[in-house]
């Protein structure tokens, strides 16, 4: 009887979960999807320890989650997915753990090369980090993966290997300094855009600013991950308790909803400031608000109109004379 009750509860929970997942998927598709999502995939080892597994088994379970989130990112319309696979700090781990992890990463890269989805999706794979610190075999398969996908441009998978955010900035400074010394660049050419264009990977155009950064495993810190790309864009951050192997589709959907909520609030505040500025100088022409808003933030005309309709009903905007 107890077993039947447990089975019944599980069935109900599965139905509720499935329903909530469908509702959430429908909701987030109505708004802007983040173009670049970066993930700190934390908790593989703690997950394995909790279940009495080897650390290698924990990493395998984590790799399965990575594939699911890769598929989901593509389906939702994310254009760039950056995953933190191995940091420079991880080099201090034991020889056996590093060997197993490097072997697993090599296997997964070979699977990417041979997976028909890679080529149907036209997915470009790029490796970020100091690959000279990696074993020769892994360096070889990493270069092969980049080479085979180099002409693809529909979806980008950026894999941070032997990566450190501060070291990326140091390496960028060295590249720029060398170009200045050789006369390829002038000191007056150096600005934020110049620095951004010389970040990893240096062999092709750099990884763009991050829209959403996710960290699993309960820690609320960025851990030296994409500091330039994340800070410069004031990206949204989503921290959650599940270990990476436990990270579900619904967790990913919630992270995107966090980004969308933050983005809508930013858009609303921008439009509100423009309305107040125009109201101070005279009448508020809607077409001017639309024009200035679209220059200031990534927003469509229809989105501006919805915000204006909402603002026109608020107490603080009730005395503003909108010229529609």
C-alpha positions in Angstrom: 0.0 0.0 0.0 2.9 2.3 0.9 4.6 1.5 -2.4 1.4 2.2 -4.3 1.1 5.5 -2.5 4.7 6.5 -3.3 4.1 5.5 -7.0 1.0 7.6 -7.1 2.7 10.6 -5.6 5.5 10.3 -8.1 3.1 10.1 -11.0 1.3 13.3 -9.8 4.6 15.0 -9.3 5.7 14.0 -12.8 2.5 15.4 -14.3 2.8 18.7 -12.4 6.4 19.0 -13.4 5.6 18.4 -17.0 2.8 20.9 -17.0 4.9 23.6 -15.3 7.7 23.0 -17.8 5.4 23.4 -20.8 3.9 26.6 -19.3 7.3 28.1 -18.5 8.6 27.2 -22.0 5.7 29.0 -23.6 6.2 32.0 -21.4 9.8 32.5 -22.1 9.4 32.1 -25.8 7.2 35.2 -25.8 10.2 37.4 -24.8 13.8 37.9 -25.8 16.1 34.9 -25.5 19.6 35.7 -24.2 22.1 35.6 -27.1 25.0 34.4 -25.0 24.7 32.1 -22.0 27.8 31.1 -19.9 27.7 28.3 -17.4 29.9 27.4 -14.4 29.1 23.7 -14.2 29.8 23.1 -10.5 29.1 20.2 -8.3 30.1 17.0 -10.2 32.4 15.8 -7.4 30.0 16.7 -4.6 27.2 14.9 -6.4 29.4 11.8 -6.8 30.4 11.9 -3.2 26.8 12.2 -2.0 25.8 9.1 -4.0 28.9 7.1 -3.2 30.2 7.2 -6.8 33.7 7.8 -8.1 34.5 11.3 -9.1 34.8 10.1 -12.7 31.2 8.8 -12.6 30.2 12.3 -11.4 31.9 13.9 -14.3 30.2 11.5 -16.7 26.8 12.4 -15.3 27.7 16.0 -15.6 28.7 15.6 -19.3 25.3 14.1 -19.9 23.7 17.2 -18.5 26.0 19.4 -20.6 24.7 17.6 -23.8 21.0 18.2 -22.7 21.6 21.9 -22.0 23.5 22.2 -25.3 20.5 20.7 -27.2 18.0 22.9 -25.3 20.1 26.1 -25.9 19.9 25.5 -29.6 16.2 24.7 -29.5 15.4 27.9 -27.6 17.5 30.1 -30.0 20.5 30.9 -27.8 23.4 31.8 -30.2 26.4 31.3 -28.0 26.9 28.8 -25.2 30.1 29.0 -23.1 30.8 26.2 -20.7 33.5 26.2 -18.0 35.0 22.8 -18.5 38.4 23.1 -16.8 39.9 26.1 -15.0 43.6 26.9 -14.4 42.8 26.4 -10.7 41.8 22.8 -11.5 45.4 22.1 -12.5 46.1 21.6 -8.8 43.9 18.5 -8.6 45.4 15.0 -8.4 47.0 13.4 -11.5 44.4 10.6 -11.7 41.4 13.0 -11.6 42.9 15.3 -14.2 43.8 12.4 -16.5 40.2 11.0 -16.2 38.7 14.4 -16.8 41.0 15.1 -19.8 40.2 11.7 -21.3 36.4 12.4 -20.9 36.7 15.8 -22.5 38.6 14.3 -25.4 35.9 11.6 -25.9 33.2 14.3 -25.9 35.1 16.4 -28.4 35.3 13.3 -30.7 31.6 12.8 -30.3 30.9 16.4 -31.3 33.0 15.9 -34.5 31.0 12.7 -35.4 27.6 13.9 -34.3 25.4 14.8 -37.2 23.7 17.4 -35.1 26.9 19.4 -35.1 26.9 19.7 -38.8 23.1 20.1 -39.2 23.2 22.9 -36.7 26.3 24.4 -38.3 27.8 24.6 -34.8 31.2 26.2 -34.4 33.3 24.9 -31.5 35.9 27.2 -30.0 38.4 26.5 -27.2 39.1 29.3 -24.7 42.2 29.2 -22.5 45.9 28.3 -22.5 45.8 25.0 -24.3 49.6 24.6 -23.9 48.8 23.5 -20.3 46.7 20.5 -21.6 48.0 17.0 -22.6 49.3 16.7 -26.1 46.5 14.3 -27.1 43.8 16.7 -25.9 45.4 19.6 -27.6 45.3 17.7 -30.8 41.6 16.7 -30.7 40.7 20.3 -29.6 42.4 21.8 -32.6 40.8 19.1 -34.8 37.3 20.0 -33.5 37.9 23.7 -34.1 39.2 23.0 -37.6 36.3 20.8 -38.7 33.7 23.3 -37.5 35.6 26.5 -38.4 33.3 27.5 -41.3 30.1 27.1 -39.3 28.4 30.2 -38.0 24.8 29.4 -36.9 25.5 28.3 -33.3 28.6 28.6 -31.2 29.9 26.3 -28.4 32.7 27.9 -26.5 34.6 25.5 -24.2 36.8 27.1 -21.5 39.8 24.7 -21.0 42.7 25.6 -18.8 41.0 29.0 -18.6 41.5 31.8 -16.1 39.7 35.2 -16.5 42.6 37.3 -15.2 45.1 35.4 -17.3 42.9 36.0 -20.4 43.2 39.8 -19.7 47.0 39.5 -19.2 47.4 37.6 -22.5 45.2 40.1 -24.2 47.4 42.9 -22.9 50.5 41.1 -24.2 49.0 40.7 -27.7 48.1 44.4 -27.9 51.5 45.5 -26.5 53.2 43.4 -29.2 51.1 45.0 -31.9 51.9 48.5 -30.6 55.6 47.6 -30.6 55.5 46.3 -34.2 53.5 49.4 -35.4 50.4 47.3 -36.2 48.4 49.3 -33.6 48.8 52.9 -32.3 48.5 53.7 -28.6 45.5 56.0 -29.6 43.8 52.9 -31.1 43.3 51.3 -27.7 39.8 51.4 -26.3 37.3 48.9 -24.9 36.4 47.6 -28.4 40.1 47.0 -29.1 40.5 45.0 -25.9 37.3 43.0 -26.5 38.4 42.0 -30.0 41.7 40.6 -28.7 40.2 38.3 -26.0 40.1 34.5 -26.3 40.1 32.9 -28.7 42.9 34.9 -30.4 42.8 32.8 -33.6 39.3 34.1 -34.5 36.9 36.8 -33.4 36.5 36.9 -29.7 33.6 35.7 -27.5 31.0 38.4 -27.2 29.6 40.0 -24.0 27.6 37.6 -21.8 23.9 38.1 -21.4 23.3 35.4 -18.7 25.7 33.6 -16.5 24.6 30.5 -14.6 26.3 28.7 -11.7 25.1 25.5 -10.2 26.1 23.8 -6.9 25.0 26.5 -4.4 28.0 28.9 -4.6 27.2 32.5 -5.5 30.4 33.6 -7.1 31.8 33.9 -10.6 35.2 32.3 -10.0 37.3 34.1 -12.4 35.0 33.3 -15.3 34.7 35.7 -18.3 35.3 38.8 -16.1 35.5 41.2 -19.0 32.6 39.8 -21.0 30.3 39.5 -18.0 31.1 42.8 -16.2 31.1 44.9 -19.3 27.6 43.9 -20.2 26.1 43.9 -16.7 24.8 40.5 -17.4 22.1 38.7 -15.4 23.3 36.1 -13.0 21.5 32.9 -11.9 22.8 30.9 -8.9 21.0 27.7 -8.0 21.5 24.8 -5.5 21.3 21.7 -7.7 24.7 20.1 -8.5 25.4 20.2 -12.3 24.4 16.5 -12.9 21.0 17.4 -11.3 20.4 20.6 -13.3 17.1 20.2 -15.2 15.4 21.7 -18.1 13.1 23.6 -15.7 16.2 25.1 -13.9 17.5 26.3 -17.3 14.1 27.8 -18.1 14.0 29.6 -14.8 17.5 31.1 -15.4 16.3 32.5 -18.7 13.2 33.9 -17.0 15.5 35.7 -14.6 17.3 37.2 -17.5 14.1 38.3 -19.2 12.7 39.9 -16.0 15.9 41.9 -15.5 15.9 42.9 -19.2 12.3 44.1 -19.1 13.0 46.1 -16.0 16.0 47.7 -17.7 13.9 48.5 -20.8 11.1 50.0 -18.6 13.6 52.2 -16.7 15.2 53.4 -19.9 11.8 54.4 -21.4 10.7 56.0 -18.2 13.9 58.2 -18.1 13.3 59.3 -21.7 9.7 60.2 -21.0 10.7 62.3 -18.0 13.4 64.0 -20.0 11.0 64.9 -22.9 8.3 65.9 -20.4 10.7 68.3 -18.8 11.5 69.9 -22.2 7.9 70.0 -23.4 5.4 67.6 -24.8 6.1 63.9 -25.0 5.8 62.6 -28.6 5.5 58.9 -28.7 7.5 58.5 -31.9 10.4 60.4 -30.3 10.2 58.1 -27.3 10.3 55.1 -29.5 13.3 56.4 -31.5 15.3 57.4 -28.4 14.5 54.1 -26.6 15.6 52.0 -29.5 18.8 53.9 -29.7 19.5 53.4 -26.0 18.6 49.7 -25.6 17.8 46.6 -27.6 14.1 47.0 -27.8 11.4 46.8 -30.5 8.8 49.4 -31.3 6.0 47.1 -30.0 7.8 46.6 -26.7 8.2 50.4 -26.3 4.5 50.9 -27.0 3.5 48.3 -24.4 5.7 50.0 -21.8 4.2 53.4 -22.7 0.7 52.0 -22.3 1.6 50.7 -18.9 3.2 54.0 -17.9 0.3 56.1 -19.0 -1.8 54.3 -16.4 0.5 54.8 -13.5 0.1 57.5 -10.9 3.4 59.3 -11.6 2.8 59.4 -15.4 -0.9 60.4 -15.2 -0.2 64.1 -15.7 2.1 63.5 -18.7 0.5 64.5 -22.0 1.5 61.8 -24.5 1.2 62.8 -28.2 0.3 59.5 -29.8 
